[in-house]
Amino acid sequence: MKDGRVVNPGGRYHMTSLNGTCELNIDNVTPQDAGVYTCIISNSQGKSSSTAALKIEGTKMVSYLNKKS
């Protein structure tokens, strides 16, 4: 999710899962990609989430506020 809205894979957004680790990769990041991203995973054993804010500074991408629950 980005800012509370579902992000679907495709186009510039690529989601992968390997050895229990999930990633969201964004091709050609733009200032419009800045925001709060949340990954939510659930199964019969429960639910977990991780949140990180993506900030764009000029031509640099900075990720901060990584919080797991």
MMTF fields as JSON, N, C-alpha, C and O atoms, coordinates in Angstrom:
{
  "mmtfVersion": "1.0.0",
  "mmtfProducer": "UNKNOWN",
  "numBonds": 275,
  "numAtoms": 276,
  "numGroups": 69,
  "numChains": 1,
  "numModels": 1,
  "chainsPerModel": [1],
  "groupsPerChain": [69],
  "chainIdList": ["A"],
  "bondAtomList": [4, 2, 8, 6, 12, 10, 16, 14, 20, 18, 24, 22, 28, 26, 32, 30, 36, 34, 40, 38, 44, 42, 48, 46, 52, 50, 56, 54, 60, 58, 64, 62, 68, 66, 72, 70, 76, 74, 80, 78, 84, 82, 88, 86, 92, 90, 96, 94, 100, 98, 104, 102, 108, 106, 112, 110, 116, 114, 120, 118, 124, 122, 128, 126, 132, 130, 136, 134, 140, 138, 144, 142, 148, 146, 152, 150, 156, 154, 160, 158, 164, 162, 168, 166, 172, 170, 176, 174, 180, 178, 184, 182, 188, 186, 192, 190, 196, 194, 200, 198, 204, 202, 208, 206, 212, 210, 216, 214, 220, 218, 224, 222, 228, 226, 232, 230, 236, 234, 240, 238, 244, 242, 248, 246, 252, 250, 256, 254, 260, 258, 264, 262, 268, 266, 272, 270],
  "bondOrderList": [1, 1, 1, 1, 1, 1, 1, 1, 1, 1, 1, 1, 1, 1, 1, 1, 1, 1, 1, 1, 1, 1, 1, 1, 1, 1, 1, 1, 1, 1, 1, 1, 1, 1, 1, 1, 1, 1, 1, 1, 1, 1, 1, 1, 1, 1, 1, 1, 1, 1, 1, 1, 1, 1, 1, 1, 1, 1, 1, 1, 1, 1, 1, 1, 1, 1, 1, 1],
  "groupList": [{"groupName": "MET", "atomNameList": ["N", "CA", "C", "O"], "elementList": ["N", "C", "C", "O"], "formalChargeList": [0, 0, 0, 0], "bondAtomList": [1, 0, 2, 1, 3, 2], "bondOrderList": [1, 1, 2], "singleLetterCode": "M", "chemCompType": "L-PEPTIDE LINKING"}, {"groupName": "LYS", "atomNameList": ["N", "CA", "C", "O"], "elementList": ["N", "C", "C", "O"], "formalChargeList": [0, 0, 0, 0], "bondAtomList": [1, 0, 2, 1, 3, 2], "bondOrderList": [1, 1, 2], "singleLetterCode": "K", "chemCompType": "L-PEPTIDE LINKING"}, {"groupName": "ASP", "atomNameList": ["N", "CA", "C", "O"], "elementList": ["N", "C", "C", "O"], "formalChargeList": [0, 0, 0, 0], "bondAtomList": [1, 0, 2, 1, 3, 2], "bondOrderList": [1, 1, 2], "singleLetterCode": "D", "chemCompType": "L-PEPTIDE LINKING"}, {"groupName": "GLY", "atomNameList": ["N", "CA", "C", "O"], "elementList": ["N", "C", "C", "O"], "formalChargeList": [0, 0, 0, 0], "bondAtomList": [1, 0, 2, 1, 3, 2], "bondOrderList": [1, 1, 2], "singleLetterCode": "G", "chemCompType": "PEPTIDE LINKING"}, {"groupName": "ARG", "atomNameList": ["N", "CA", "C", "O"], "elementList": ["N", "C", "C", "O"], "formalChargeList": [0, 0, 0, 0], "bondAtomList": [1, 0, 2, 1, 3, 2], "bondOrderList": [1, 1, 2], "singleLetterCode": "R", "chemCompType": "L-PEPTIDE LINKING"}, {"groupName": "VAL", "atomNameList": ["N", "CA", "C", "O"], "elementList": ["N", "C", "C", "O"], "formalChargeList": [0, 0, 0, 0], "bondAtomList": [1, 0, 2, 1, 3, 2], "bondOrderList": [1, 1, 2], "singleLetterCode": "V", "chemCompType": "L-PEPTIDE LINKING"}, {"groupName": "ASN", "atomNameList": ["N", "CA", "C", "O"], "elementList": ["N", "C", "C", "O"], "formalChargeList": [0, 0, 0, 0], "bondAtomList": [1, 0, 2, 1, 3, 2], "bondOrderList": [1, 1, 2], "singleLetterCode": "N", "chemCompType": "L-PEPTIDE LINKING"}, {"groupName": "PRO", "atomNameList": ["N", "CA", "C", "O"], "elementList": ["N", "C", "C", "O"], "formalChargeList": [0, 0, 0, 0], "bondAtomList": [1, 0, 2, 1, 3, 2], "bondOrderList": [1, 1, 2], "singleLetterCode": "P", "chemCompType": "L-PEPTIDE LINKING"}, {"groupName": "TYR", "atomNameList": ["N", "CA", "C", "O"], "elementList": ["N", "C", "C", "O"], "formalChargeList": [0, 0, 0, 0], "bondAtomList": [1, 0, 2, 1, 3, 2], "bondOrderList": [1, 1, 2], "singleLetterCode": "Y", "chemCompType": "L-PEPTIDE LINKING"}, {"groupName": "HIS", "atomNameList": ["N", "CA", "C", "O"], "elementList": ["N", "C", "C", "O"], "formalChargeList": [0, 0, 0, 0], "bondAtomList": [1, 0, 2, 1, 3, 2], "bondOrderList": [1, 1, 2], "singleLetterCode": "H", "chemCompType": "L-PEPTIDE LINKING"}, {"groupName": "THR", "atomNameList": ["N", "CA", "C", "O"], "elementList": ["N", "C", "C", "O"], "formalChargeList": [0, 0, 0, 0], "bondAtomList": [1, 0, 2, 1, 3, 2], "bondOrderList": [1, 1, 2], "singleLetterCode": "T", "chemCompType": "L-PEPTIDE LINKING"}, {"groupName": "SER", "atomNameList": ["N", "CA", "C", "O"], "elementList": ["N", "C", "C", "O"], "formalChargeList": [0, 0, 0, 0], "bondAtomList": [1, 0, 2, 1, 3, 2], "bondOrderList": [1, 1, 2], "singleLetterCode": "S", "chemCompType": "L-PEPTIDE LINKING"}, {"groupName": "LEU", "atomNameList": ["N", "CA", "C", "O"], "elementList": ["N", "C", "C", "O"], "formalChargeList": [0, 0, 0, 0], "bondAtomList": [1, 0, 2, 1, 3, 2], "bondOrderList": [1, 1, 2], "singleLetterCode": "L", "chemCompType": "L-PEPTIDE LINKING"}, {"groupName": "CYS", "atomNameList": ["N", "CA", "C", "O"], "elementList": ["N", "C", "C", "O"], "formalChargeList": [0, 0, 0, 0], "bondAtomList": [1, 0, 2, 1, 3, 2], "bondOrderList": [1, 1, 2], "singleLetterCode": "C", "chemCompType": "L-PEPTIDE LINKING"}, {"groupName": "GLU", "atomNameList": ["N", "CA", "C", "O"], "elementList": ["N", "C", "C", "O"], "formalChargeList": [0, 0, 0, 0], "bondAtomList": [1, 0, 2, 1, 3, 2], "bondOrderList": [1, 1, 2], "singleLetterCode": "E", "chemCompType": "L-PEPTIDE LINKING"}, {"groupName": "ILE", "atomNameList": ["N", "CA", "C", "O"], "elementList": ["N", "C", "C", "O"], "formalChargeList": [0, 0, 0, 0], "bondAtomList": [1, 0, 2, 1, 3, 2], "bondOrderList": [1, 1, 2], "singleLetterCode": "I", "chemCompType": "L-PEPTIDE LINKING"}, {"groupName": "GLN", "atomNameList": ["N", "CA", "C", "O"], "elementList": ["N", "C", "C", "O"], "formalChargeList": [0, 0, 0, 0], "bondAtomList": [1, 0, 2, 1, 3, 2], "bondOrderList": [1, 1, 2], "singleLetterCode": "Q", "chemCompType": "L-PEPTIDE LINKING"}, {"groupName": "ALA", "atomNameList": ["N", "CA", "C", "O"], "elementList": ["N", "C", "C", "O"], "formalChargeList": [0, 0, 0, 0], "bondAtomList": [1, 0, 2, 1, 3, 2], "bondOrderList": [1, 1, 2], "singleLetterCode": "A", "chemCompType": "L-PEPTIDE LINKING"}],
  "groupTypeList": [0, 1, 2, 3, 4, 5, 5, 6, 7, 3, 3, 4, 8, 9, 0, 10, 11, 12, 6, 3, 10, 13, 14, 12, 6, 15, 2, 6, 5, 10, 7, 16, 2, 17, 3, 5, 8, 10, 13, 15, 15, 11, 6, 11, 16, 3, 1, 11, 11, 11, 10, 17, 17, 12, 1, 15, 14, 3, 10, 1, 0, 5, 11, 8, 12, 6, 1, 1, 11],
  "groupIdList": [1, 2, 3, 4, 5, 6, 7, 8, 9, 10, 11, 12, 13, 14, 15, 16, 17, 18, 19, 20, 21, 22, 23, 24, 25, 26, 27, 28, 29, 30, 31, 32, 33, 34, 35, 36, 37, 38, 39, 40, 41, 42, 43, 44, 45, 46, 47, 48, 49, 50, 51, 52, 53, 54, 55, 56, 57, 58, 59, 60, 61, 62, 63, 64, 65, 66, 67, 68, 69],
  "secStructList": [7, 5, 6, 6, 5, 7, 7, 7, 1, 5, 6, 6, 3, 3, 3, 3, 3, 3, 6, 6, 3, 3, 3, 3, 3, 3, 1, 1, 7, 7, 4, 4, 4, 7, 3, 3, 3, 3, 3, 3, 3, 3, 3, 6, 6, 3, 3, 3, 3, 3, 3, 3, 3, 3, 3, 3, 3, 6, 6, 3, 3, 3, 3, 3, 3, 3, 3, 3, 7],
  "xCoordList": [0.838, 0.0, 0.89, 1.975, 0.41, 1.081, 0.053, -0.984, 0.351, -0.561, -1.976, -2.952, -2.088, -3.389, -4.073, -5.181, -3.434, -4.021, -3.202, -1.975, -3.895, -3.236, -2.331, -2.726, -1.116, -0.179, -0.181, 0.153, -0.55, -0.57, 0.721, 1.248, 1.236, 2.443, 2.153, 1.042, 3.168, 3.039, 3.6, 3.744, 3.912, 4.503, 5.83, 6.748, 5.948, 7.194, 7.304, 8.369, 6.217, 6.203, 6.42, 5.684, 7.436, 7.76, 7.85, 8.552, 7.135, 7.15, 7.753, 7.381, 8.692, 9.329, 9.35, 9.281, 9.445, 9.551, 10.587, 10.489, 11.589, 12.648, 13.093, 13.465, 13.058, 13.499, 12.852, 13.519, 11.566, 10.85, 10.971, 10.435, 11.666, 11.816, 11.083, 11.282, 10.236, 9.491, 10.054, 10.479, 10.048, 10.56, 9.597, 8.915, 9.548, 8.875, 9.961, 10.674, 10.089, 11.05, 10.283, 9.327, 10.715, 10.077, 11.112, 12.156, 10.813, 11.709, 11.551, 10.45, 12.652, 12.632, 11.806, 10.814, 12.228, 11.511, 11.371, 12.307, 10.177, 9.884, 9.405, 9.073, 9.362, 8.868, 7.452, 7.105, 6.636, 5.284, 5.271, 4.246, 6.395, 6.485, 6.714, 6.602, 7.026, 7.231, 5.942, 4.848, 6.078, 4.909, 5.208, 6.359, 4.168, 4.301, 3.837, 2.691, 4.747, 4.475, 4.319, 5.103, 3.308, 3.06, 2.894, 2.14, 3.608, 3.474, 2.73, 3.131, 1.648, 0.858, 0.834, 0.512, 1.174, 1.164, 0.37, 0.461, -0.409, -1.198, -1.362, -1.316, -1.55, -1.86, -2.672, -3.119, -2.863, -3.681, -3.063, -3.76, -1.781, -1.087, -1.153, -0.831, -1.563, -1.65, -1.347, -1.392, -1.04, -0.844, 0.357, 0.591, 1.113, 2.255, 2.335, 1.881, 2.918, 3.078, 4.398, 4.981, 4.847, 6.057, 5.775, 5.208, 6.168, 5.902, 7.194, 8.041, 7.335, 8.494, 8.039, 7.164, 8.631, 8.329, 9.428, 10.611, 9.037, 9.98, 9.949, 8.903, 11.111, 11.247, 12.212, 13.252, 11.883, 12.741, 13.362, 12.654, 14.696, 15.417, 16.246, 17.303, 15.765, 16.46, 16.495, 15.448, 17.673, 17.802, 18.094, 18.396, 18.01, 18.301, 17.022, 16.088, 16.997, 15.88, 16.31, 17.376, 15.489, 15.806, 14.615, 13.487, 14.863, 13.812, 14.023, 15.147, 12.954, 13.072, 11.82, 10.848, 11.835, 10.699, 10.266, 9.097, 11.2, 10.886, 10.35, 11.075, 9.111, 8.445, 7.735, 6.981, 7.975, 7.313, 6.32, 6.511, 5.247, 4.283, 3.82, 3.005],
  "yCoordList": [-1.174, 0.0, 1.246, 1.256, 2.273, 3.574, 4.595, 4.789, 5.231, 6.238, 5.68, 6.387, 4.415, 3.796, 3.219, 2.695, 3.306, 2.775, 1.578, 1.563, 0.588, -0.628, -0.314, 0.404, -0.86, -0.761, -2.114, -3.129, -2.135, -3.379, -3.545, -2.572, -4.775, -4.997, -4.749, -4.97, -4.29, -4.005, -2.638, -1.813, -2.396, -1.117, -0.915, -1.715, 0.136, 0.44, -0.277, -0.262, -0.91, -1.559, -3.061, -3.744, -3.567, -4.99, -5.508, -4.938, -6.589, -7.191, -8.582, -9.376, -8.874, -10.177, -10.731, -9.988, -12.044, -12.714, -13.816, -14.665, -13.801, -14.793, -15.108, -14.206, -16.366, -16.816, -16.043, -15.687, -15.79, -15.112, -13.601, -12.95, -13.032, -11.58, -11.074, -11.582, -10.073, -9.487, -8.103, -7.376, -7.756, -6.452, -5.789, -6.456, -4.467, -3.649, -2.837, -2.074, -3.0, -2.22, -1.301, -1.717, -0.053, 0.943, 1.413, 1.952, 1.205, 1.665, 3.164, 3.702, 3.833, 5.256, 6.087, 6.712, 6.084, 6.779, 8.262, 8.905, 8.79, 10.21, 10.81, 10.066, 12.132, 12.748, 12.289, 12.281, 11.911, 11.448, 10.099, 9.708, 9.392, 8.106, 8.294, 7.33, 9.487, 9.735, 9.449, 9.726, 8.894, 8.612, 7.528, 7.131, 7.055, 6.016, 4.694, 4.556, 3.734, 2.413, 1.409, 1.408, 0.56, -0.466, -1.814, -1.955, -2.792, -4.174, -4.94, -4.932, -5.598, -6.385, -7.824, -8.095, -8.734, -10.148, -10.888, -10.569, -11.876, -12.634, -14.072, -14.375, -14.928, -16.327, -16.843, -16.059, -18.144, -18.712, -18.505, -18.622, -18.202, -18.002, -16.561, -16.295, -15.636, -14.251, -13.258, -13.589, -12.041, -10.927, -10.111, -9.954, -9.594, -8.746, -7.64, -7.807, -6.509, -5.421, -4.71, -4.767, -4.044, -3.23, -1.941, -1.968, -0.814, 0.486, 1.268, 1.271, 1.93, 2.787, 3.996, 3.887, 5.135, 6.346, 6.557, 6.402, 6.906, 7.182, 8.674, 9.245, 9.297, 10.732, 10.932, 10.276, 11.817, 12.128, 13.498, 14.49, 13.543, 14.795, 15.058, 14.456, 15.961, 16.234, 14.973, 14.457, 14.481, 13.249, 12.059, 10.975, 12.241, 11.155, 10.618, 11.366, 9.312, 8.656, 8.286, 7.702, 8.621, 8.333, 7.605, 8.095, 6.444, 5.704, 5.864, 5.737, 6.142, 6.323, 5.83, 5.452, 5.831, 5.443, 4.007, 3.746, 3.095, 1.694, 1.125, 1.065, 0.715, 0.245, -1.075, -1.187, -2.063, -3.361, -3.548, -3.051, -4.279, -4.612, -6.035, -6.512],
  "zCoordList": [0.0, 0.0, 0.0, 0.581, -0.654, -0.602, -0.136, -0.772, 0.964, 1.527, 1.671, 1.418, 2.077, 2.313, 1.085, 1.188, -0.073, -1.309, -1.798, -1.692, -2.328, -2.798, -3.991, -4.909, -3.965, -5.08, -5.782, -5.171, -7.043, -7.801, -8.587, -9.127, -8.655, -9.452, -10.928, -11.41, -11.619, -13.044, -13.332, -12.429, -14.572, -14.955, -14.247, -14.423, -13.453, -12.741, -11.406, -10.789, -10.941, -9.624, -9.757, -10.469, -9.065, -9.098, -7.665, -6.83, -7.395, -6.063, -6.155, -7.02, -5.251, -5.227, -3.806, -2.827, -3.724, -2.432, -2.567, -3.453, -1.679, -1.721, -0.305, 0.446, 0.059, 1.382, 2.53, 3.502, 2.411, 3.487, 3.505, 4.402, 2.533, 2.447, 1.213, 0.109, 1.407, 0.289, -0.017, 0.881, -1.297, -1.729, -2.689, -3.467, -2.626, -3.617, -4.295, -3.642, -5.599, -6.371, -7.31, -7.964, -7.365, -8.219, -9.235, -8.868, -10.512, -11.573, -11.777, -11.658, -12.083, -12.435, -11.447, -11.823, -10.188, -9.117, -9.438, -9.914, -9.166, -9.373, -8.049, -7.126, -7.94, -6.701, -6.33, -5.149, -7.306, -7.023, -6.297, -5.738, -6.302, -5.606, -4.103, -3.345, -3.667, -2.238, -1.484, -1.976, -0.293, 0.52, 1.535, 1.717, 2.19, 3.211, 2.604, 2.176, 2.578, 2.021, 3.156, 4.105, 3.054, 4.057, 3.374, 2.411, 3.888, 3.431, 4.523, 5.687, 4.132, 5.082, 4.594, 3.437, 5.479, 5.138, 6.204, 7.389, 5.778, 6.751, 6.286, 5.094, 7.244, 6.983, 8.164, 9.001, 8.237, 9.308, 10.69, 11.698, 10.751, 12.026, 12.526, 13.684, 11.673, 12.111, 11.002, 9.817, 11.408, 10.481, 10.935, 12.133, 9.981, 10.284, 9.239, 8.107, 9.628, 8.668, 8.9, 9.983, 7.859, 7.925, 7.168, 6.076, 7.746, 7.141, 6.992, 7.886, 5.853, 5.608, 4.805, 3.946, 5.084, 4.328, 3.3, 3.603, 2.097, 1.021, 0.754, 0.447, 0.875, 0.643, -0.516, -0.578, -1.419, -2.565, -2.324, -2.148, -2.316, -2.132, -3.378, -3.565, -4.234, -5.493, -6.339, -6.727, -6.624, -7.408, -6.513, -7.011, -5.192, -4.253, -3.641, -3.354, -3.446, -2.798, -1.391, -1.2, -0.4, 0.986, 1.606, 1.548, 2.194, 2.882, 4.377, 4.863, 5.111, 6.549, 7.253, 6.6, 8.572, 9.393, 9.116, 8.83, 9.201, 8.991, 10.294, 11.287, 10.305, 11.514, 11.235, 10.268, 12.076, 11.931, 13.058, 14.167, 12.753, 13.81, 13.649, 14.438]
}
